[in-house]
Amino acid sequence: MDALVALVARDMQRVNETILSRTGSDVTMIPEVANHLISSGGKRLRPMLTLASAAHFGYPGDGHVKLAASVEFMHTATLLHDDVVDESDMRRGKPAARMVWGNQASVLVGDFLLGQAFKMMVETGSLECLGILSHAAAVIAEGEVMQLAAAKDLNTEEATYLAVIEAKTAALFAAAAEVGPVIADAPAAEREAFRLYGLYLGLAFQLVDDALDYGGQSGQLGKKVGDDFREGKITLPVITAFRAGDVAERAFWKRCIEEGQIADGDLEHALRLLEKHDAIAVTIARAHDYGDRARAALAALAPTPQRDALIEVVGFSIARAY
Amino acid sequence: MDALVALVARDMQRVNETILSRTGSDVTMIPEVANHLISSGGKRLRPMLTLASAAHFGYPGDGHVKLAASVEFMHTATLLHDDVVDESDMRRGKPAARMVWGNQASVLVGDFLLGQAFKMMVETGSLECLGILSHAAAVIAEGEVMQLAAAKDLNTEEATYLAVIEAKTAALFAAAAEVGPVIADAPAAEREAFRLYGLYLGLAFQLVDDALDYGGQSGQLGKKVGDDFREGKITLPVITAFRAGDVAERAFWKRCIEEGQIADGDLEHALRLLEKHDAIAVTIARAHDYGDRARAALAALAPTPQRDALIEVVGFSIARAY
């Protein structure tokens, strides 16, 4: 990831300044809530996609900086609303904003950031970028509702799971990677290459996240392991183990995931079942497949340091799982 | 109001069709939640402002229909999120969406409608309208946070109250009335006249709402009276009565509004104190002031049926208070 970080460092400095100035408000709760999350050490992977994909085409303006900040605001708004929806206590190792300022402020500051994101997009003057990102905003929300509707339902099809993660996660990755070429006025085929790169990277990224929620390949119980299990979220590891399980195992999953009856030792038992059926390995293998497709999407493009760093970052995103 | 309704009836039919088609989703919870609120008999005053102000200039296209639908979606998203923030049980005489589908769906479907609103704005191709409405989206959220920060604080200045209602309510009225002339390519002075009309109408509208929450001029206890009292919301009636009250009265307001300790008979006592200090009359008088300004904003424009109906609707908005 170092290569990509170094390549976009100067532009990212401008993104950070933009973020800081656009979270300013006389209503002091707004910068407090926004900065709690924005300064809490996210990797800024999404805005990096916008910056690097614009720089690949030698884009000389500052529109990509505003678009990258917009993407990060959209992402932050989603996190604020997700924490309310999931009733999460922690986010990135800190108390979730809703635990400090309440659900109310989390909902409203998320709305404020969305409004500011669209204002910045308007300033770039690109209707095409506005179309791409507003479409992504609707799709993300649709994916979250789809996930809500599928929650606690072990009969969820794998195809439904993939549709959920494509909408809730990969759509913003795809939009972030596409608006760089669009603002740089790149040819249609190359825009599409970057869009597909973002889409597949986002799918790989979410699959790895879902594996990590059960400790990843190592199966180590870290501090954040088991959130999905406790919330009854249907992810590929669970779908895989449930499908392959015998009657007793299926009863176990139904009790924990569908009925939410979780006792001491159940998470450990779940990890053993995932291990027994190679469910984490299956999930990571799927992430590798999408990672290969992400790399392939950029393979035909002219080699630039940006393109090469974006290809490299795919491996980093998946290596988190080990 | 009949004149305005009749004038925009044909366009409003198209707005309703647009709303119906844009709340469609394979995720069935989305049209369910959205239509619960959208079909529940709101007056559609905001989209009417957009339709009538565009028609005043003889606008021939269909951009105003999409903008009007966008405005209604922004308003609906705000209502969905507000009910979560205020923990409301009822909305327009029906159970609030959050009581039927939960807070989670209310937050997410609100986000979906915001995304769809921006998609429709993009389709109009007007960056200026996008700028006006995205700015309004940020200001509305800012106003709601401001209201949250001022909640239960009887020392809130009248100026702060006015800033809150300008942001949370009047900003969308102003934007709705401004985008009509903008899409119709009207001259700057006339855009500004419509913007001011919407702004002042919105202020009058919210003042009347805040008076009605205590029964309005009649002081009759209707089914929805007292929500603001129970939620500790600081509105002009309460500010006025608290300021004018003696030591015992101030202690009463502090107990009810700031500490939230409300017993049987307290709402009736509050109504007597509002009556004693003419607090409802003061609030409605202020609404009349803004109503006069709204009418004055349109006075210099060429007389058209649309202009005349918009001037007329000001009186209707205020007459609700009696």
Interface residues (C-beta under 8 A of the other chain):
Chain A: S25 V27 T28 M29 I30 A77 H81 V84 V85 N103 Q104 A105 V107 L108 V109 D111 F112 L114 G115 Q116 F118 K119 M121 V122 G125 L127 L130 G131 S134 H135 A136 A137 A138 V139 I140 A141 E142 E144 V145 M146 L148 A149
Chain B: S25 V27 T28 M29 I30 A77 H81 V84 V85 N103 Q104 A105 V107 L108 V109 D111 F112 L114 G115 Q116 F118 K119 M121 V122 G125 L127 L130 G131 S134 H135 A136 A137 A138 V139 I140 A141 E142 E144 V145 M146 L148 A149
